[in-house]
Amino acid sequence: MGVGNFGKKRGIQVARESFDKEIQILRMLVLASGAYTRQQFAERLGISVHTFDKTIKRLKDIILTMDKELPETQGSEITNLLRYNYYESSDPILLFLFRAKSLKESESNRLSLILASIQEDALTAGELLDLCYRKLPADSPLPDEKTIRSDLKYLEEVGVIRRDAGKRPFRYRIHNDFLTQFTDEELLDLYDFVDVMANTQVPSVQGYLLRESLKKIIAQKSDMESFTDRLLYKYHYDSRILDEAHLYTLFESIRRRRKIRFLYFSPKSRKSYAAQKTNPLFANAATGRQELILPLKVIYDHQYGRWYLLGDSRRQGIMKFRVEGLTQIEEDDAVSEDHFARKLEKLEKQISYSWLVDTGRQIKIKARFYHPEGSVNFIKERVLLQGQWGEITEENEDWFLYEIIVNGTTEIKPWLRSFGSSCEVLAPAFLRREFIEEWKEIQSYYESVRENQ
């Protein structure tokens, strides 16, 4: 239901501050794996220990709600959950927050009841309202007919339900005809396809949620004892999945040519979050900076699993931000189509020779790559696959020369380094010297170990 909408849609206001906070806490838990104390977590996030404890409790509740098969002992420490089921590390740990959708509990209960009630029979808004009065928890706020109609309109817009033909009052039912037409074997094939794509393509969250829905359908139609995942993955870029929470808000702002405001925490900042200024103890604790930009492009760094936002600032021109540092995103005024086109053209020109997002001066890099022993030349295959617009200018049976013009050396340097002794940087001279010094430093580490043995 509304898989791609992590911001606001059809009047549902996501608890934006709570969602930002939960994302940052979860990211730190994944990266630190329990290495911080409660006090250190709270200080890094710029919140009180009490707020940290409340948020951890909410995360635990969501996990136990979303995965009822989780052993009770695993609920004692949320850090244990980060190590639970090695091959499913991105599910549920990195996805349960998206499944919960950060809706109010009352709203989640109401939508779940509506969907469950129209599985078999088509019902009207009035009949669904009566069901809510009868079946919602006693302590849950009761909706009015306007709220139910708003829910139905939203669910219809995102394709979850459909309205039957006929006169008023309209009747609604689950829109799952597409899936019910598949045989069991076809469902398994579709599940395998979605599983592969969700684990190998970006963005992935929508695919993971679709995979989960297919698994539930298969469980209803088939014997689960005979169904097992045929492919298992270990996902290494935990933060990338969490950053996808912001992607659809950014994509929508770009599509509508609207500026956005946000509080940004750079990777060098000692904090990654700041609470809203409702507590006077933390009113001046924020180290992030307020930004107002026109978003132009979102770029993914496959080497480190990071998302970048590129945009235009009226005062500073083209600016770059790591998506993981964005919090409290809000839309601002829209700009004209001509204005947006001019800014985008300027950006494209500046990054035309960027290995990723670097806008520094252009530099020509020359490197010699050595062929490996054996019949498979995986070095050349990788250079041809990942080398972007670079060219092989000379080649013999022992090596080949690769040349490329890029904006600066910062971003291409890790790629060149990853080839180890199979790559020799020839130019520019300063980059060659940097590699020499790096390899000397690495050599000194190993020499000291040998001396102590």
C-alpha positions in Angstrom: 0.0 0.0 0.0 1.7 3.1 -1.3 5.0 1.4 -1.3 6.8 4.4 -2.9 5.3 7.0 -0.6 7.5 7.6 2.4 6.7 11.3 2.7 3.1 12.4 2.6 0.2 11.3 0.3 -3.6 11.7 0.2 -3.4 13.8 3.4 -1.5 11.2 5.4 1.1 13.1 7.3 4.1 10.9 8.1 5.5 11.5 11.5 8.5 13.1 9.8 10.6 13.9 12.8 10.0 10.5 14.3 10.9 8.8 11.0 14.1 10.8 10.6 15.1 9.9 14.2 14.3 6.2 13.8 16.3 6.0 10.5 19.4 7.6 12.1 19.2 5.4 15.2 18.8 2.3 13.1 21.8 3.4 10.9 24.0 3.9 14.0 22.9 0.5 15.4 23.8 -1.2 12.2 27.2 0.5 11.8 28.2 0.5 15.5 26.7 -3.0 16.3 26.2 -2.2 19.9 29.6 -0.5 20.5 28.0 2.7 21.9 26.4 3.2 25.3 22.9 4.7 25.6 24.5 8.0 26.6 26.9 8.0 23.6 24.0 7.3 21.2 22.0 10.1 22.7 24.9 12.6 22.5 25.6 11.6 18.9 21.9 12.1 18.0 21.5 15.3 20.0 18.5 13.9 22.0 18.0 12.9 25.6 18.6 9.4 26.9 14.9 9.2 27.7 14.0 10.0 24.1 16.5 7.4 22.9 15.0 4.8 25.2 11.5 5.5 24.0 12.6 5.2 20.3 14.4 1.9 20.9 11.2 0.6 22.6 9.2 1.6 19.5 11.7 -0.1 17.2 11.5 -3.3 19.3 7.7 -3.2 19.2 7.7 -2.8 15.4 10.2 -5.7 14.9 8.1 -8.0 17.1 4.9 -7.0 15.4 6.3 -7.5 11.9 8.1 -10.8 12.6 6.0 -12.8 15.1 8.3 -15.8 14.6 11.2 -14.0 16.2 12.4 -15.9 19.3 11.3 -14.1 22.5 14.9 -14.0 23.7 15.9 -12.0 20.7 13.6 -9.2 21.8 15.8 -8.4 24.8 18.5 -6.5 22.9 17.8 -4.8 19.6 21.5 -5.2 18.7 21.1 -9.0 18.8 18.6 -8.6 16.0 21.2 -7.1 13.7 22.9 -10.5 13.8 19.8 -12.6 13.6 19.5 -14.7 10.5 22.7 -13.9 8.6 21.3 -14.2 5.1 18.2 -12.2 5.9 20.1 -9.2 7.4 18.2 -6.7 5.3 14.9 -8.4 6.1 13.5 -7.6 8.6 16.1 -5.4 10.2 16.4 -2.8 7.5 12.9 -3.0 6.1 10.6 -3.2 9.1 10.6 0.6 9.5 9.3 0.9 5.9 6.6 -1.8 6.5 5.4 0.2 9.5 5.3 3.2 7.2 5.5 5.5 10.2 1.7 5.9 10.2 -0.1 6.5 13.4 -1.1 3.3 15.1 -4.8 4.1 14.8 -4.4 4.7 11.0 -2.5 1.5 10.5 -5.2 -0.5 12.3 -7.9 1.2 10.3 -6.3 0.6 6.9 -5.5 -3.0 7.8 -9.1 -3.6 8.8 -10.4 -2.1 5.6 -8.2 -4.3 3.4 -9.0 -7.4 5.4 -12.8 -6.7 5.2 -12.9 -6.4 1.4 -10.9 -9.5 0.6 -14.0 -11.6 -0.2 -16.9 -9.2 -0.6 -17.2 -5.7 -2.0 -18.3 -3.2 0.6 -19.5 0.4 0.7 -18.0 3.2 2.7 -20.9 3.1 5.1 -20.5 -0.7 5.7 -16.8 -0.2 6.3 -17.6 2.6 8.8 -19.9 0.2 10.7 -17.1 -2.4 10.7 -14.6 0.0 12.1 -17.0 0.9 15.0 -17.5 -2.9 15.7 -14.0 -4.2 15.3 -11.4 -1.5 16.0 -9.7 -1.7 19.4 -11.6 0.0 22.2 -8.8 2.5 22.8 -8.5 3.4 19.1 -10.0 6.7 17.8 -13.1 6.0 15.7 -13.2 7.5 12.2 -16.0 9.4 10.5 -17.4 8.7 7.0 -15.2 11.4 5.5 -12.0 9.7 6.8 -13.2 6.3 5.4 -13.8 7.9 2.0 -10.4 9.5 2.1 -8.8 6.1 2.9 -10.7 4.4 0.1 -9.7 7.2 -2.4 -6.0 6.7 -1.4 -6.1 2.9 -1.7 -7.8 3.2 -5.1 -5.1 5.7 -6.3 -2.2 3.4 -5.5 -4.0 0.4 -7.0 -4.6 -1.7 -3.9 -8.4 -1.7 -4.3 -10.9 -1.1 -7.1 -14.4 0.3 -7.3 -17.1 -1.9 -8.8 -19.1 -0.6 -11.6 -22.6 0.5 -10.7 -24.6 3.3 -9.1 -24.0 4.9 -5.7 -23.2 3.9 -3.1 -20.0 2.6 -4.7 -18.7 -0.8 -3.5 -14.9 -1.5 -3.2 -12.9 -4.8 -3.3 -9.3 -5.9 -3.2 -7.6 -5.4 -6.6 -5.5 -8.6 -6.8 -6.9 -10.2 -9.9 -3.5 -10.0 -11.5 -1.9 -12.3 -8.9 -4.8 -14.7 -8.6 -4.5 -15.6 -12.3 -1.0 -17.1 -11.8 -0.5 -20.8 -11.2 1.6 -21.9 -8.3 4.6 -22.5 -10.5 4.2 -19.1 -12.1 4.0 -17.4 -8.7 7.3 -19.1 -7.7 9.0 -18.0 -10.9 7.7 -14.4 -10.3 8.9 -14.5 -6.7 12.4 -15.6 -7.8 12.6 -12.8 -10.4 11.5 -10.2 -7.8 14.0 -11.6 -5.3 16.9 -11.4 -7.8 16.0 -7.8 -8.9 15.4 -6.5 -5.3 18.8 -7.8 -4.2 20.8 -6.6 -7.3 19.1 -3.4 -8.5 18.7 0.1 -7.0 16.5 1.3 -5.5 15.4 -1.9 -3.8 12.8 -1.2 -1.1 9.8 -1.4 -3.4 11.1 -4.8 -4.6 11.6 -6.1 -1.1 8.1 -5.1 -0.1 6.7 -6.8 -3.3 8.7 -9.9 -2.5 7.2 -10.0 1.0 3.7 -9.7 -0.5 4.3 -12.5 -2.9 5.7 -14.7 -0.2 2.4 -14.2 1.8 0.3 -15.1 -1.3 2.5 -18.3 -1.9 2.0 -19.2 1.8 -1.8 -19.1 1.3 -1.7 -21.2 -1.8 1.0 -23.7 -1.2 2.6 -25.8 1.5 5.2 -23.6 3.1 7.3 -26.6 4.1 8.0 -27.2 0.4 8.8 -23.6 -0.3 12.3 -22.3 0.4 14.2 -19.3 -1.0 16.2 -20.6 -3.9 18.7 -17.7 -3.7 20.2 -16.3 -0.5 21.9 -12.9 -0.3 24.1 -11.1 2.2 23.6 -7.4 1.8 26.5 -5.1 2.7 25.2 -1.6 2.2 22.8 -1.3 5.1 22.6 2.5 5.0 21.7 2.6 1.4 18.4 0.9 2.1 17.6 3.4 4.8 18.5 6.3 2.6 15.8 5.2 0.1 13.3 6.6 2.5 14.1 10.1 1.2 14.4 9.1 -2.5 10.7 9.4 -3.5 10.3 12.7 -1.7 13.3 14.0 -3.7 12.1 12.5 -7.0 8.7 14.1 -6.5 10.3 17.5 -5.8 12.4 17.2 -8.9 9.5 16.2 -11.0 7.4 19.2 -9.7 10.4 21.6 -9.9 10.0 22.5 -6.2 12.7 23.8 -3.9 13.2 21.9 -0.6 14.3 22.9 2.9 16.2 20.5 5.2 18.5 20.3 8.1 21.8 18.8 6.9 24.5 16.9 8.8 27.7 16.4 6.9 29.7 13.1 7.2 32.3 15.1 9.2 29.7 16.2 11.8 29.9 14.6 15.2 26.1 14.5 15.2 23.7 12.9 12.7 20.4 14.2 14.0 18.8 17.0 16.0 15.5 17.0 17.8 12.9 19.6 17.1 13.5 22.6 19.4 10.8 21.7 21.9 13.1 20.8 24.7 15.1 23.9 26.0 18.0 21.6 27.1 18.6 20.8 23.4 17.5 24.0 21.8 21.1 25.0 20.9 22.6 21.6 20.5 22.0 21.1 16.8 25.2 21.2 14.7 23.4 20.7 11.3 22.9 23.5 8.9 19.6 24.7 7.3 19.6 24.5 3.5 17.2 25.8 0.8 18.0 24.3 -2.6 16.4 23.4 -5.9 17.0 19.6 -6.2 18.2 18.7 -9.7 19.6 15.2 -9.7 20.1 12.1 -7.5 23.2 10.0 -8.1 24.0 6.5 -6.6 27.6 5.5 -5.8 27.7 1.7 -6.3 31.2 1.4 -4.9 30.2 2.6 -1.4 26.4 2.2 -1.5 25.7 5.9 -1.1 23.1 8.3 -2.5 23.9 11.9 -3.4 21.6 14.8 -3.9 22.8 17.6 -6.3 21.0 20.9 -6.4 21.3 24.6 -6.9 21.5 27.2 -4.1 20.7 30.8 -4.9 23.8 31.9 -2.9 26.3 29.1 -3.5 25.4 27.6 -6.9 25.7 23.9 -7.4 25.8 22.0 -4.1 26.2 18.3 -3.2 24.8 16.4 -0.2 25.0 12.9 1.1 21.4 11.7 1.4 22.1 10.0 4.7 22.6 13.5 6.2 19.2 14.9 5.1 16.6 15.4 7.9 13.4 17.3 8.3 12.8 17.6 4.5 10.0 20.0 3.5 8.9 21.3 0.1 9.1 25.0 -0.7 8.2 27.2 -3.7 8.2 25.9 -7.3 10.3 27.4 -10.1 9.5 27.8 -13.8 10.3 25.1 -16.3 12.8 27.4 -18.1 14.6 28.2 -14.8 14.8 24.5 -13.9 16.1 23.6 -17.4 18.9 26.3 -17.2 20.1 25.0 -13.7 20.0 21.4 -14.8 22.0 22.2 -18.0 24.6 24.0 -15.9 24.8 21.0 -13.5 25.2 18.5 -16.4 28.0 20.5 -17.8 29.9 20.6 -14.5 29.6 16.9 -13.9 30.1 15.8 -17.5 33.6 14.5 -16.6 32.8 13.5 -13.0 33.6 9.9 -12.0 30.7 10.4 -9.7 29.8 13.9 -8.4 33.2 15.7 -8.3 33.2 19.1 -9.9 36.9 19.9 -9.6 39.3 20.7 -12.4 39.7 18.2 -15.2 42.7 15.9 -15.1 43.9 13.2 -17.5 44.8 10.0 -15.9 46.9 7.2 -17.4 47.2 3.8 -15.9 48.8 0.5 -16.9 46.9 -2.6 -16.1 48.6 -6.0 -16.1 46.9 -9.1 -17.6 46.3 -11.9 -15.1 47.6 -15.4 -15.6 45.1 -17.8 -17.0 42.6 -17.8 -19.9 40.1 -15.4 -18.3 41.2 -11.7 -18.4 39.0 -10.5 -15.6 41.1 -7.3 -15.2 40.3 -6.1 -18.7 36.7 -7.2 -18.4 36.3 -5.2 -15.2 38.0 -2.1 -16.7 35.7 -2.3 -19.8 32.7 -2.7 -17.6 33.4 0.0 -14.9 35.8 2.3 -16.7 33.0 4.6 -17.9 34.1 6.8 -20.8 37.8 5.9 -20.4 39.6 4.2 -23.3 42.3 1.5 -23.8 44.9 3.2 -26.0 47.6 0.6 -26.2 47.8 -3.1 -25.5 50.3 -6.1 -25.7 50.3 -9.6 -24.3 51.4 -8.4 -20.9 49.5 -5.2 -20.2 47.2 -2.4 -21.6 47.1 1.4 -21.1 43.9 3.0 -19.9 43.3 6.8 -20.2 40.5 8.9 -18.9 39.8 12.6 -18.3 37.9 13.2 -14.9 37.1 16.0 -12.6 39.7 15.6 -9.9 41.2 12.3 -8.6 39.4 11.8 -5.3 36.6 9.7 -6.6 38.5 7.5 -9.2 41.4 6.9 -6.8 39.6 4.1 -4.7 38.7 2.3 -8.0 42.3 2.4 -9.2 43.5 1.3 -5.8 41.1 -1.7 -5.8 43.1 -3.4 -8.6 46.1 -3.7 -6.3 49.3 -4.8 -8.0 47.4 -5.2 -11.3 47.3 -1.4 -11.8 50.2 1.0 -12.1 49.3 4.7 -12.2 51.6 6.6 -14.7 50.1 10.1 -14.7 49.6 12.6 -13.4 52.8 12.6 -11.4 51.3 13.8 -8.1 48.8 10.9 -8.2 51.5 8.4 -8.9 53.5 9.7 -5.9 50.4 9.4 -3.7 50.0 5.8 -4.6 53.7 5.1 -4.0 53.5 6.6 -0.5 50.3 4.6 0.3 51.8 1.3 -0.8 55.0 2.1 1.2 52.8 2.7 4.3 51.0 -0.6 3.8 54.3 -2.4 3.3 55.6 -1.0 6.6 52.6 -2.4 8.5 53.4 -5.9 7.2 57.2 -5.6 7.8 56.6 -4.7 11.4 54.5 -7.9 11.9 57.2 -10.1 10.3 59.8 -8.5 12.6 57.9 -9.4 15.7 57.3 -13.0 14.7 
